[in-house]
Amino acid sequence: MAIYAIGDIQGCYDSFMKLLEKIEFDKTKDTLWLVGDLVNRGDKSLEVLKFLYSIKKNVISVLGNHDIRALASYFEIKKPNRYLLPIFKDIQKEKILEWLRERPLLYFNENFILSHAGIYPFWDLKEAINRAKEIENILRSENAKEFLNFYYSNEIIEDKKENSFQRASFALKTFTMMRFLTKDGKLDLKCKINPKENKNQNLIPWFKIESKTKQKKIFGHWAALGLYKDDNVFCIDSGCVWGNYLTALKIDENLQFFQIKCQK
């Protein structure tokens, strides 16, 4: 049995299939850890969701910001764009979108934490788990539409705790959109460049701030960072949807990387 973590697919179904072929994925015994952003920007988001639903017992996938965008369309807060529209025209839309709605924000074991954008370094694991569960419970409840409307209507970049929607909105932004933080922990949601190009000393990549969680972090979301690894983090968003690569990381003692050039 093998475990493979795979970076942002974003509707790049053909590249995804080619990567699964390369790693010789066996749906009878192997498991996929997906960092989220399964849909949007690529032309085959529907095909990606249908395939994953068909092997859902083999899939652990966390929600990314583009997946949240799809759920906002599901709740009629935003109109589906041309990449998402085929999902909403499909006869299976209810089934696959409800499956997407039930995905977690966070997955972890003794050695690794899987999330879309990373883990807020000022939270220990217990806090991160609690904050993820709060969002998940809201998204799966009758309050989901109201929450997502609040989320997209308010630019919350610091951990305000006056009410549950503010608290959950900040947490959702950290799990799905975080790249740079200020020294006091505020999110900067505008700067998306590679940290090597950053001239603003007030902005720090989240993973360069000492973390309260001991596990290694596997994340995506940051295409400009690309394939990145150090002793504590692995970014596996290598920009497939932009014509670059789709990356898989085999979770074993050797931590092997596999890549496929975008299939367009």
Phi, psi and omega in degrees: 000129181240151175242129178236124171270133184235139183286186186304116181277316176048048176078006180274070187298315183297318178295320179299313179297321180293322179292318178298324176295318182295319181275001180056049180299130181245108185289352176278345183211341184271160180233141175254131169255116183251133185277007179093184192055058177287333190233171173086148178072332172264159189277353185233049178297320179299315181297322178299310182296318180297318179296314181297322178297325182290338179240031190302334178291342180261004191241129166243112183230132175264159181281137172249175183297327178286331174292320175298321177300320177295321178293327176296325175289324178300322180266013174062031174272324176231146177286138178294132178282183186294336179282327182268338187305319179303329178298316186281349176264352186276146181295337181265012187304318183298315183294312185284329178284328174293324174298316179297318180301330183272002179290148179280171172266342190212138172224144181207157167225197184297331188249336188225151169240130178249125175206166187289304185258344181135190180239125179306118190293344181274357177258138168279176186298320180300316179296316180298317178299314181297320181291322177296315181296324178300315179294313181302318180296321179294313183297333181266004185253178177288352179269003186301314182296315180298318180295313182295327175296318176296316183302315182278350181261352185229131180265087182260118184242359176228163191278074176283138186235022183296325175214168188295325181292322177295314180298315181291326179295317178298315181298319179296322177294323179292318181291330189242345187227355187294136168225289179259147174235154168278169183298333179266012171092009177282148178277138167251110186264003182261326184278118183238007187286169172295135180306333179295337181265355185283125180256354183273107183290347178279348181252129185234132173303136187305326185279357175266358174264134184305127185267148176270356177257137187274335184292155172289145184255131173248125184211173177229229170073332191249077184299326180292332174287321178073196178295119186219139176212144168219200184292340189237341185224152175226112172265122183241023170271100182253026167070040180303314184295342177266011178094011182260243188233153168254132189243140170239142177241118178280123184272090175211192183297330184266344179048066182278143176255143175228141180223150174231132175293143179311129181266090179239000000 
